[in-house]
């Protein structure tokens, strides 16, 4: 196949940042996706519906006038999130989910949950109002090996949550392990997972190829090859429980290449194209549309998009850097080829 045409996808896990950084990265996403679930881990985080509405307006104001894009907002779950705020979010029409970060697990997660039991009232309200819980599925116990944080989360926390809140919808975000895949595959309806392009493309060897590679550092961290293979099998399968979520996370070059480099990989510049590489590599390009454009809207109770986009099998070279506010960011595959190119969307 030299071209692939599919319904325009949505990104069900995206970081856009704010302020002067926002206009730098938003066009990459809007060029490829009709909608995106926008993460709330700003500084300070988006913990109320009012804050989510204001952030949404800033996103729309930063959107180039020749582009269309719908931001789907989320709230940042804390120990103090109230059922009233959940009810308010549900009625707003703009908040589509609530995001769980364990305190200290990743970028701007210091305000995250310190004890999952402190959120049970909020989770019951989410169950009542039909708002899904999006999970950064890692534990932060310092005694747990860094590469085992997702596996232990699934065993010790997620299993109990799914049993206790038996009608609450869950998304295990950026699933990165075979154990996570196996859990979601076997779980009841209403339990799903997003899969990133970088976890599908790379195993943990990419972190150390020719030296330490800070621009391949993300959370959850890349895992062994057997985990990557399990992710590819799930993403290109037919269960409907796994769908596209880039977790594209822009950081300045200096904040990545520092004594304590930030976690996050920027893929928005070539997101759909990179997924196409994965599906092409296992001869399952015919499964890309369902993963990218169908299963996510089905989970969120939304209609699929009607406009279409076309990808062309044609190599292009990724720029070494992109502007990011007054600084620059280094994208995935900087200075390296991508095998598929995006053609302008058609109607």
Secondary structure, DSSP 8 states (H G I E B T S, - for coil): --EEEEE---EEEE----GGGHHHHHHHHHHH-SEEEE----SS---SHHHHHHHHHHHHHHS-TT---EEEEEEE--TT--HHHHHHHHHHSSEEEEEE-BTTSSTT-TTSBS-GGGGHHHHHHHHHHT-EEEE------TTS-GGGHHHHHIIIIIHHHHHHSTT--EEETT--SHHHHHHHHHS-TTEEEEE-HHHHH--GGGGGTTS--GGG--SS----HHHHHHHHHHHTSSSS-EEE---B----HHHHSSTT-------GGGHHHHHHHHHHHTT-GGGHHIIIIIHHHHHHT------EEEEEEEEEE--S-EEETTEEE--TTTTSEEEEEE---B-
